[in-house]
Amino acid sequence: MKENLLNIKTMQDAIAETKKNIAIIKEKYEKELQPLNEAVKTLEGKIEAEKQIINPIILKKFNETKEKKYEGGIGVQERKELTYDEVKVFEWALEKKMFLSLDKKSFEKVAENIGAPTVKVGKKLLVTYPKELKIEGWL
């Protein structure tokens, strides 16, 4: 048993040393990657700014034509969106002995069909972008 314990201790020490070496290598590469990561973040910010210009244009076109597919593979999705006063709905749920606490996810699945107060069912428009824009034939 003593030999087994020594084996375990030896392996634990080897693991600790290996983890230390991994941390050193990781730190070195993280420092080397930092400018690249910053460049990616900068470009992502610029893409987001371009989307903020494009989105209202796409939504305006959608509202006029109801067309869901646009240049570059951009699309529009309609998603159901519920708005309600959580406090009033929770009180209502307690009155109806439906829930001990308001489970928003479960509630939202049934909310439009159970007559809960203050629930409004609307639509939320979402502009979607493909991972890679398809420019050919559009410009």
N, C-alpha and C positions, 0 to 999 in steps of 0.2 A: 504494500500500500504506500509506503514511503516513496518508493520509486515512482509510482503513479502520480503522487502529489508533486514530486519534483518535475515530472514530465509536464504536468498541467502548468506549473509555475513557469517553466521554460517557455512553453507555448504562449502563455499570457504575456510574458515579457516580449516575445517576438511580435505578438499582435500589437502591443503598445508601441514598440519601435516602428513597426510598419505604419501604423496610424500616424505617428509623428512625421514620418517621411512623406506620407500622402499629404498631410497638412502643409508641409513645406512646399511641395510641388504645386499643390492647389493654389497656395498664396502667390507663388511666382507667376503662374499662368493667369490668375485673376488680375494681377497687376498688368500683365502684358495685354490682356483682353479688355481692360478698362476703356482705352480710347475707342476701341471697336464697339463696345457696348454703348458708349456715349453717342457715337455716330449713329447707331441704330435708333436710339431714343430720340435723337434730333430729327432723323428722317421720319420716324413714326409721328412725331409732333407735327411735322410739315404735312404729312398725309392727312392727319386729322383736320388740320386747317383747311386743306383742299376739300375734304368731305363736308365741312361746315358751309362751304360755298356751294357745293354741288347739291347737297340734300334738299334745300328749299326749292331748287329748280326742279329736281326730280319729283318732289311731293306736289308741286304746282302742276306739273305735267300729268301726274297720276290723277289728281283731283279733276282735271279737265277731261282726260281720256279714259281713265280707269285701266290704262295699259300698265302691266306689271314688270315688263322687261325693257331695259334701256341700254344705251351705248356701253360698250366695255363689259357687258355681263352684269351691270348694276340692276338690281331688282327692288321691288316694293313688296313687303309682306304686310298683311292686315292681321293683327293679333287682338284678341279680346282683352279689354282692360277694365277691371272693376275698380270703382272708387266708392268709398263708404266711410262713415264715421265709426271707427273701431270701438269706441266706448259705447255708443248706442247699440251697435250690433252685438257687442258682448253682453250688455244688459238684456237685450232681446233674447239672446241665446240662453241666458240663465233663466229668464222667465219661462221659456219654452222647455227648459230642462234638456236642452240639446247637447250642451258642451259644458265641461267643468272649466275649461279655459279655451280661449279662442285659438284654434289651430288654423292660422290664416290659409295655409295650403289646402287643407280639407274644406274649409269654409268656402273658399273661392271656387272650388269645383262644383258646389251645389248652390251657391249664393243666388244666382239669377232665377232659380226655380223654386225657392222656398219662401219667398215673400219677406225677406229680412228688410228692416227699415234702412233707409238712406243708401241702398245699393243702386248704383247706376251702372248699366252695362254700356260701354262705349267701345270704340275701336282705336287701336294705337297703330299708327303707320310706322313701319320700320324700313329704312333704305338699307339694302344688303349689297355687299361687295364680294366679288369672287376673290380667292386668294391671289390670283394673278389676272389683272385686267386684260381683256381681249381687245386690242386696239385695231387690228387688221380689219379693213373694210368699213371702219367707222370714221376715220379721219381723212 
